[in-house]
Amino acid sequence: MKNNNLINARKECGLTQESVAKILNCKKGTISNWENGYSSPKLSDAFKLAKLFGKDVNHLFFNEKVQVSCTKGLRKEKINVG
């Protein structure tokens, strides 16, 4: 079954499968397999994808809606992926 959440997250970021593959140091076909539901990423890669796309792992891979709430006093920081 296609992983539309993963596909949509990648497209929202303006990234191609090829560019994501370069960031994660894997093959384009691997990204395609994840998006088309032929295989699943290792947990470490799933978290890298979540950071890259600014999404929650549960949303990307388990189709769970996750509500993110902000707390006063917290600051936004850039996350390094890769």
N, C-alpha and C positions, 0 to 999 in steps of 0.2 A: 504494500500500500504506500502510495506517495506520501512523503512528509511535506505537506504544504506549508506548515509553519516554518520549516527550515528553508524552503525555497523562497517564501515571501520575505523572511528576515534577510536573506542574502540579497534579494533584489531591492529591498528597502534601503540597503546600505550602498546600492549601486555597484555591487561586486559581481564578477563572473565566477563560474565554477573554477576556471583556471587561476584567477587571482587568489581565491580562497585556498586552493591547493598549494600555491606558492607560499602563502603565509603559514600554512600548517606543515609545509614540507612533505607533501604527499602528491599523488597523481590526480589529475582532473577526473579520471574515471572513478576514483575513490569517492570524491564529492558527489558525483552523479549517482553512484550506488547508494550512498546515504540518503540522498534526496528522493530516489525512486523506491526506497524501502527494500533494496536487495541485501543490504548489510547495515550494520550499526557501527558508529564510531566507538573507539575505546573511550572510557570515561574521561581520561585526560583530554582527548580531542573534543569531546562534547562540551567540557568546560571552556576550552579555548574558543570554540564556536560561539558559545553563549556570551563570553566577554567581547569577542569581536563584533557581534551583532547587537550587543547591549540588551540581551534578552535573558530570561531565566531558563535554565536547563529543562525544568519541568514543562515549560511552555513549548520549547523546541522539540522535545523528544517524547513527552508523555501526554501531550495534548491537554494539559491541565492549565486552566486559566489562573494566573497568579496576579494578585493585586499588590502593587508596590506602593508603600506609603513613605512619605518623607518625614524625617524627624528634625526638629529645629536643632541647630548647633552642628549638624553634620555638614561636611564640605565635600564637594565633588572632586574626584581625583581621576587622572588619566590612568587607564589600565593598559599595561604592556602585554601584548599577545605575541606569542612565538618565542 
